[in-house]
Amino acid sequence: METKRALPILFAVMFFVMVGFGIIIPVLPFYAEHMGASPAELGLLMAVYSLMQLLFSPMWGRISDRIGRKPVMMIGIFGLALSFFMMALSSQLWMLFAARIIGGFLSSANMPTVMAYVADITTDEDRGKGMGIIGASIGLGFIFGPAIGGIFSKTSLSMPFYVAGISSLFTFVLVMFILKESLPKEVRGEQAQKKVSIFRALQGPVSVLYIMQFFTSVSLAGLEATFAYFAAKTAGLGTVELGYLFMIMGLAGAIVQGGLVGRLTKKYGEGAVIQGGIIVSTIGFALILLVDSFTTAAIYLTIFGIGNGVIRPSVSALLTKKSMTGHGSTTGLLSSFDSLGRIIGPPLGGWLFSITIGLPYISGMIISVLAFILYQLYKGKARHYKSMSS
């Protein structure tokens, strides 16, 4: 399989998936409100999607180890398109919930399968670069999606959902006709015979990396959920400025992931990049407490975004190298821990914010320090493991 040809296609696939996902972000609250949703129900509508991702990502990852990446990716993208059209046609709140549940269940196949595909086609040396490129496409999709959603919502509230659905169908066709399978039949046969328990993947030193990724997700989700209120209070920023801020942070993260992660992991190894990323995002959290204007907010968020942006692709790269349970199982489990962080982060951040406004970022610093300690623990365990098995 030519890596050079496959990576741009995968980049496009994840970009369009995330654009579709991002399009509905600014619209969904108003759309649900229009159908009589209370703030609590809106929270549930957001959470139920992540919950499905949490529950089913490992399953799809394992299925892709058995039947190949391409069919599972197509199921995921088709599921996404289906859920967008269902949402566009919804007239009552329960229909929206049904669409989110079906969408979450089927589209949880996307992320782990794309990551596993990258792991299939890259050498150990280039793994970080491949994961970084996918990370960048996700980041860029998230930047463009909400902006497109905002524009189309001026036509009607259901319009962005149709646009997201069409974008997903386009991606489906792209995968169907252009992407080749990355997992040879003979490898699939081996995986099917292995039937490894998911908990086996959590044994040994790598288990620490999954927990570390969970911590990183919690702190990021907590920041995303509370920063709008924080910036409004400390710097008097409105929604338009906040949109620009998250765009700047996302762009910085995407540039770093797409251009730097590969070079850094090649030169210093994933471990050094993960530790550096944690240190930089800890500094970012500390600086966010000092935000007093649009400029300081842009600079400090960018510092945080760069630090946070290099962690996930490096963890993905390291895990797929070290794990014994097949790339799909590994990336599926990682997506699960990521989703768990995204479920717990926002309510936790909101609760901390209600105690005192700087608390989500102080706790973000503490969580980052914990993640750093966890990585040291992983290094020690891995060394011990190595000396025992050699």
N, C-alpha and C positions, 0 to 999 in steps of 0.2 A: 504493500500500500504506500503510495507516495504521500509522505507527510506534508510536503509543500503544497500539494493540491487539496488535501483533506482539511488542513487547519483553517484556511480561509472560508471553506464551506461551513465548518463547525462554528466559526466566528459569526458568520451570517445567521446561522440557525439560532444560536443563543441570543444574538442581537435582536432578531425579530420576535423571538419568544418573549424577551424582556420588554421590548417596545410594547407588545400587546398587553403584557402584564402592567406596564407603567401607565399606559393610556387611561386605564380605569381608576388609577389612584386618586386623582383630584375630583373625579366625578362620583365615585361610589357613595361617599357620605351623603351627598345631596339626593342622589338617585334613591337610596334606601330611605332617607327622610321623607321623600316624596311619597313613599309607600307606607309611611307611618312608623318607621323604625325609631325606637328610643336610642339615646346614646349607648346604653348598655347592649342593646341588640346590634347596633352598628359594630361595637367592639367584638361581639360574638361572630358577626359576619366576617370580620377581618381574621379573627383567630381560627375559625373553623377550617379555613383554607390551609393555614400553617399546620394545624393539627393533622389534617389528612396527609400532608407532606411528611410530617414526623412519623406517622404510622406506616406509610406505604413505600417511602423511598427505598428502604432496605430490600423489600420484596421485589420491586422492579429491578433493582441492581442485580439481585441474584438471578432473576429471570433472564436478564440480558447476558449473564455469564453462561446460561444454558442454551438460549435460542439465538443469540447474536444481538448486537447493539441496534442495528437498523430497524428491525420490526418494533422493538420496544420504544425507540425514539419516535417512530411514526404514531404509535398508540398515544404517547404523551402529547404530541403536538395536535393530533386530531381531537383529543380530549379537551385541550385548551380551546380550540376553535369552537367545539360544541358548547362549552360552558359560556363563552362570550355571546354566542347567538341566543342561548337560553336566557342570559341576563338581559339582552336587548329586547327580548319578547316578553319578559316578566311583567306582570301587572299587579302581583301581590308579593308580599314579603317572603312567604314560604317558598315561592318560585326562585327568588334570589338565593335563598339558603340552599335549595336543591342544586342550583347551578354551581354554587361555590363548592359544595360537597363533591359533586361529580367531577368538577374541574380540578379540585385539589387531589382527588384520588387518582385520576388519570395523568394529570400533568406532573405528578411527583416522579414520573418516569423520566422526565427530561434531564434534569441536572445530573443525577448519578450516571446516566447512560452516556451523556456527552463527556463527562469527566473520565469515565472508563474508556471511552473511545480514544481520548487523548493519551491515556496511559498505554493503550494497545499499540498506538502508532509512533510513540516517541521512545527514544533511547533514554536510559537513566540520566544521562548527561543533559539531555534537552527537555526532560520532563517539566522542570520548573518553568521553562519558557512557554511550553504548550499550555500549562495550567494558567499561566499569567495572561496569555492571549485570550483564553476563554473568560477569565476574570474581567479583562478589559471590555470584552463584548457585553458582558452582563451589566457592567457599570455604565457603558455608553447607552445601552438600551433603556436603563433606568432614567437616564438624563433626558433622552429624546421623548420617551413614552409620555410622561406627565405633561410635557409641553404640547405635544400633539393632542393629547386628551383635552387639555384646556381650550385649544383652538376649536376642536370639533364640537365641544359641549355648547358652544354658542349657537350652533344650529339647533340641536335638541339634546336632552340628557341621554337619550338612548343611542345617539349617533356614534359616540366613541366606542361603544361595545361592538357595533357593526364593523367599524374600522379595525378594531382589535381582532375580531373574528376573521376578517378577510386577510389581515396580515399573517395570522396563524395558518390559514389555508395555503397561502403563498409559500410559507415555510415548509409545510407538509409536502407540497409538490417538489420543492427544492431537494428535500431529503430523499423522496421517492425516486427521482430521476437522476440526481447528480452524485449523491453520496454512495460510496461502495461500503460493503460490510468490512469491519476491521478485525473480526474475530473468526479465524479459520475454523472449519467444521471439526477438525481433529481436536482442537483446544476446547471447543464447546463440549465434545464428548467426554473429555477428561473432567471438565467442571461438573457435568451432569452426574458422573459416577461418584464424585467426591462427596456431594451433599453435606457440606460443612454447616454445623450449627452457627447461627449468627453470634452466639455468645463466645464461640471459639475465636472469632475475630477480635473480641474484647479482652482476650488473654494476652499476657506478656506485656512488654514495655509499650506497645503501640496504644494500649487502652488510655494511657495518659494523654496522648495527642488528641484523642476524641474529646476528652473532658476539657482540654485546653481550648479547643475550637468552640466548645459550648460557652466557656467564659467570655471568649472574644465576641461571640454573637450577642450574648446578654448585654455586654457593655455598649456595643454599637447600637442595638435596638433601643436601649434605654436613652441613648443620646438622641437618636432620630425622633423618638416619641416626645421628648421634652424640650428640645432646643428652640422650637418656635416660641414657646411661652417664655423661656429664659431670655432669648434675644429681644423679645417684645418688652420685657420688664427692664433689662439692663441697658439696652441700647435703643429702645423705641422702634424696632424694625417691624415692618409690615409684611404681608404675605408675598408681595412681589419681590421684595429684597430677599426674603427667605428662600424663595424659589431660586433666585440667582446664587445664593450662598451654597445651597445643596448641589446646584449645578457645578459650581467651581470645585467643591469638594469631590464630587463624582468624577469630574474631568481629571483632576490631579491623581485620584486613585487609578483611573483607567490608563492614564499615560504611564504611570509607574508600573502597573501590572503588565501592560502591553510591551513596554520598552525596557524596563529595568530588571524585573524579577528574573528573567532568563539569564541575563548577564551576571547578576549578583549570585544566583544559585550555582551557576557554572563555576564562578571564580571562588566563592567562599563556602559553598554547600548550603543546603536548605536550613540546617540548624542555626547557622550564624544569621541568616536572613530573618528567620522567625524571631530570634532574640532581639535583633535590631528593630524589627517592626514593633514588637511589644514595647521596647524602650521609647521609641518615637511616639507611639500612640499614648503612652502614659504622660509624656511631656505635653502632648496635644490636649489631653484632658485637663491638666493643670493650667495650661494657658487659657482654655475656654472660660475658666472662672474669672479671667481678667477682661473679658469682652466688654467694650464700651462704645463701639461704633461699627459700621458696616465693614470698614477696612480691617480692623482687628479681628472681627468675626471671620472674615474671608481668609486671613492669614492663618489664624489658629486652627480653624476647621480644616484647612488644607494640610497643615502639619499632621493633624490627627488622621486625615484621610489617607495620606501617604503611608503612615505607619501601619494603619489598619489594613490598607490595600495589599501589602506584600505578605500578610500572614496567611490568609486562606490558600492562595495558590501554592505557597511553599509547604503548608501542612498537607495539602492534597498530593503534592509531588512526593513528599517523604513517605506518606502512608502507602501509596500505591507501590512504592519500591520495597517497603518493609513487610507488607501484609502477605499472609499466606493463603488468603481465602478467595482469590479472584478479584480482579479490578472492580467489577460491578458491585459485589458485596461490600467492598471497602468504601467506594464512593457513596453508595446508598446509605451506609451507616453514618458516614460523615455528614451527609445532607440531613439525616435525622437529628443529629446533635445540633446542627445549625438551626433547624426549624424549632427545636426545643428552646434554644436561646432566643429566637425571635418571638416565641409565644410568651416566655417569662419576662423578657426585657422591658417591653412597653408598660405593662401594669406595675412592674417593680420600679421602673424609672418614674412613673407618674406618682406612685405612693411616696417615694423618696423626695420628689419635687414638692409634694404637698407639705412635707415636714419643714424643709428649708430649700430654697431654690437651687443652691449650689450642690446639694447632696448627690444627685445622680452622677455628677462628674467626679466628685470626691470618691464615691463608691466605684466609679469607673477606673480611677487610679488604683484603688485597692485591688479590684478584680484583675487589672493588668499585672500588678505586682504578683498576685497569686498565680496568674498564667505563666509568668517568668519563672517562678519557683517550681511550678509543675514541669516546665521544660527541663530544668536542671535535674528534677527527679527522673524524667524520661531518660536523660543522658546517662545517669548513674545506673538505672535499671538495664538499659540497652548494653552498657559495658559489662555488667554482671552477667547478663544473659549470654553475651558473646563468649565470655571466658568459660562459662559453664558448658556451652555447646561445642566449643572447640577442643 
